[in-house]
Amino acid sequence: MNREFYDNEREIDLTEQKSLYQREKKVSWARTGVFLATVASFAIGYDYYKEGYWGAAILFLIFLRLVSYHDEIKSRQKFLISRLNVLNSYIVRARGTWRKRSQDGSRYLKNDRPQDVDLYIFGAGSIFQYICAARTKRGRDRLAESLSPLPPKDFAEIRTRQHAVAELLQRPRLSLDLEAFARLMPDNHDTTELLKAVEEPLPQVEKIFYLRFLPLPLFVIQCFLTYREILDPLLLPFIPFLSLLMAFAMLRGCW
């Protein structure tokens, strides 16, 4: 195991984590400032200059983008925490303290297979405990099955596994990323229902979801009509409020 590689990756991720933390603070302050500026611009348009409505519309769009960007940063931070946990698990292996890991595969030991103990396949200090990176019940079951002393009857399957392992060995960062994404799931998560859902045909998108594209152009049109004194300025918050209601209704539909 190349300990230096994992140490370097860990330093890179820690540096990015600090950078994201500083960026998140700046975006949070900017989002708050833009929101206040949006309210102020709307007030200026209502009390003094109609051009303030256009400023409110532009600032509102900037505010939405900042909210989206802030979510992207939070998502990246969550992934980095997971990736650092993966890197720490590899460093633990390199230090030789991996025997403290909780998943040792003891539940896969069988009384009629003494080689599981003699060859340290399962149990404390076993091969399973050393190499297991699975987060799901299905993944651990498949790893235990692959460590069985009885090889698969289909040698093509063995070749396929060997090629997959060889490819991952050439792309260590991809292996880290895949394991980091897996760690975002609950430990020992049962993916049976998820796999069934994935295998089913994709449902057609409900027509109501196409309505999510309407609020933005409607808000621009509303700002223009307000500027031309066709609509009452007090109606301006109606479209953003309607947009929030639509988003909440769609989320409830997804649940």
Order of alpha helices (4+ residues) and beta strands (2+ residues): alpha-alpha-alpha-alpha-alpha-alpha-alpha-alpha-alpha-alpha
